[in-house]
Amino acid sequence: MEYGYSILMGLFSVALLIYAALMAVTRDYNILPYRAQISVSPKDPELYMARLSECVALIALAPALSALIGLWNKPVALVVLVAGIVFFLWLSVRIMQDFY
């Protein structure tokens, strides 16, 4: 499978985007795993879920970019995946800063 890495990363990115869309549409705090629910108790759960869905969608961009670059060069795709995750996590922390 020459394009196995790109297919896997693309599917993972789509799964994260579907989860982010589900969080954004429902804004239901109970959609989070139980361990995440007990560690954070936000004042406004709907706003928290809206912002968290933005962060999950941003994180989903890293494997999507890696999948596209993986069609061209796999070692570069791994570097893009790690760098993208680091950058998008940093950006997500900045977005969620009001809740900490």
Secondary structure, DSSP 8 states (H G I E B T S, - for coil): -TTHHHHHHHHHHHHHHHHHHHHHHH--GGGS-HHHHHH---SSHHHHHHHHHHHHHHHHHHHHHHHHHHTT-HHHHHHHHHHHHHHHHHHHHHHGGGG-
